[in-house]
Amino acid sequence: MSRIRIDAVLVQAVIAGALSFAHLHDLAEAAGQDGWKAWAYPISVDLLLVAAWRRMRTTADNRAAWAWFIIALAASLGANVATAGLLDLNDVPAWLRILVAGWPALAFLGGTLLVHAPTAAPEADPKPAPVPAPPAAPAAEPVPDVTVERAPEPAPELPPAPASEEAAASPVSAPASAVPPALLDHARKLADTHQATTGSRIDSATLRARLGVPAPLADAITAQLA
C-alpha cells in the first residue's frame, strides 16, 4: 500500500483549507445560520469548487464550469475578507443575510448542472489516411527471342569392319600415284645400297623396316622399284 508523502505543499493546503472553512463558518453563523447549518456552508462552497474544477479538466467546452468556479471562489474569498475585520459580525447587513440564506439553492443548482451536463460526444475516429499505392514497376523491356542453335553432335565412329580372310591374305597394291616422289627416291637409294651390299634385290619387309611405313605402302614402293 502506497504511503502518503507529507510535504510543504500538502501542509499548506491543509492549513489554507482549515482557515477558509473557519471563515465561512463564522460568516454563516453571524448571518443567522446557527448549529449544524453553519458547518454545512463551508462544505457546500468547497464541494462546488471541486466539482467545477473537475468539470474544467474533463471537458473541452468548460465555460459553464469556469462560471461556477468563479462563483464558488468569490463566496470563499468574500467570507475570508469579510471576517478579516472589514465587517462587523455582530451587525451583519440585510443583503449579506439574503446571500447567505440563498446560497444553498445556488450551490445545489450549480452542482447539479456540473454533474449532469451532457458531455461532448467523443470524436469519431478519423478516417484512416488512404495508403498510397505502391509505385508501379517500370515495364520490362521486351526480351528479343534468342534462338540457340546447337551444333550437331558428331556421329559416333563405327569400328572398322573386320577384313575377310581372303582380303587379309591377298596383298593390297597401292596405286603408283599414292607414293610421294620424295619417298620413292629415298626408297630407291636404299634399294640400290642394299643390292650393292648384299647382291640381291631388297624385299618388301626390309624396305618397310628401313622406311617405317605400313606394309601396303611398302609393297607399292617395292612394285615401283621392280
Steps between C-alpha positions, in 0.01 A plus 500: 500500500644834395564749774401867483812710493459809715669805353474877533236534228268251671541670838429837343185366334370360827562828684342714226197271482451509875518881513261541209262249658508694830435835330201365311364345818538827694330702226208259469455496877510883515235510223256301711590141398572335835573143600573236233389740227803724557727195453324395178565831320882456469449145375261610225739773382800268488306222325383743232861606442609137461211416264575802279870418492442138398258614231761738363753217472274243331316701235615720218206742524549616862342844495227393745760338725701822504191700592413278800864484605513882515174512699628251760839673514330838556295352788814359662708815450210722610467311827877521562506875436178569693630330813833687487354797693334679208155382607342522842389142562270623777307715257483324162317699227176369356636443146769272638242304700303458176809371312583254776142376517479457122836328466376141551262524206771659282757235595248219435421643154867535407595153622209339317581676173867408525436134575217437255605726212534300178856427411629561153456199279829329441642587170466228246818335404641686205489313183829330444708673245491314173806292462680612188518231240848364451673652200444297190804314388637623168398283212769253421655534160397220267769239483583413139444143405831322498527184302777276621630279227669193630789365304426158365654234711768309320389160391664229704785337318419151401766239553661397174343201345722196538669409178427164358761230503540521124556875513754452780677226309523689171736798501347834410696681242490873536481700182817659383362844542454439878879490563658843546788563261743591775419180685540302180845653433612424854374144468689459170824610666447250778427228244817577304709500814349170611563338158859626489564369848321165489486435126124441516196720455342645807175342604184665624550405869850645508392815323210541741738464793744753356233759414265439793195501277198268504512179307264604214711808433819299514356253251404783265849647517657157439279453196610831354866422564481172306 
